[in-house]
Amino acid sequence: MTAHEVARLLPSVSALRDRCRAMAVLEAILSPEWGDRYHSYDHRWAPGVELASMRDGSGDEYSVVFTPEGTYIRGFAHESPMSPYQADGPWPGVVDTVPQPLRGWVTEPAFCDEHGMPVVTACLWREPADEVWRTGEVEYPDDPDPDGANDLFRLLVAPEPLAAEAFREFAEDYYGEPLDPAALRHVYELRPLTEEIVTVLNSASTLADVAGDAAAAGYPVAG
């Protein structure tokens, strides 16, 4: 699966935003240490800008930027043959046609290395008037996962009603503990977070422990 297939499978912008918020809050419950989490969300990352991000701790990452001008997705797979470090710049076509209203995110310092080079192997975007997600015209190298999109975005493209189950499989493998499916679905549906839901998912955590992370994600908390 490449970014072109991802574009066909991604949900709407609003559904993608909600999924990213849910994953960030679930990881806040499961992992008190921010540095150990894959997913995070900041609904006030910049004025009018929300940011969902993923880092796997091994060099792969993505960023999803939600703005009034549209949504910009950047993915980076460090072992991809399309790595910008292979040719001192993004692979041809990956970011060349990002529309002007979103163009500034290509060179956003948070998404570039210390030399200002965009750290990207896969890129998608969607402006407010678009009815589909878009990508650049890319000639992919001969590789099973050329731009890393298959692993990077698998939780984002999981179809409903299987999205929560896909996250459960990921989290149980990563954290090594079984998760209550009903409690997980509660969070995936963005229902208000309660003390009971938090402790069912992680008996060592409390609602107070995750309230700050929930607020950062713009996630509702009971009471």
C-alpha positions, 0 to 999 in steps of 0.5 A: 500500500502506497500513499495513493492507496491510503488516499482512497481508504482514509476517512473524512477529515472530521472522522480522521480527526476524531480517530487521532484524538481517540488514539492519543487519549487511549495511549495517555491512559495506557502510558503515563510516560509521554515518551513511550507513546506512539500517538499524541494530539494537540488541538492548540498546536498553533493558532487555528491549527491542530496536530496529530502525530505518531512516532514509533521510537525507531525513526518512523513518524507521521504528522497530520495538520488540521487547519482552516485551509485544509489538512496536510499529512506527512509520513516518514519511513526511515528505511524507505528507498524514497527517503530524502536522505537517499537523494538529498531531497524529497522523492520526485512528486511526493510534495511537488504539487502540494497546493499553495494554501498548504505549501508552507507545511512542507517546509515547516521546521518541525517537519524538517531536519536541522538543515531545513530538508523536509523529512518525508516519504509519503504525503497527502492533503485535502482542501476544504472543497475537495471530496477526496484525499490527494497525493502527488504523481509519484513513480514508485521504486520497486519495493513492497512498501516503497514510501512506508505508507503501509505501516505508517498509516494502517491504523488511520485507514482501518475501516469502521467498525474494525478501527477500534479492533485494529488499535486494540491489536496494536496496543495489546502487542505494544503494551503487553496487556489485554484491553477491554473492548467495550472501554476501548470502543467508548473512547473511540466513539469520543464519549466523555471520559470517566474514572471507570473507563480509565481504570478499566483500561489501566488500573494504575491510572486515574482520570486526574492522571490523564485529564491534561492529555484529554484537554490537550486533545480536546477530548470530553471529560465527564463532569 
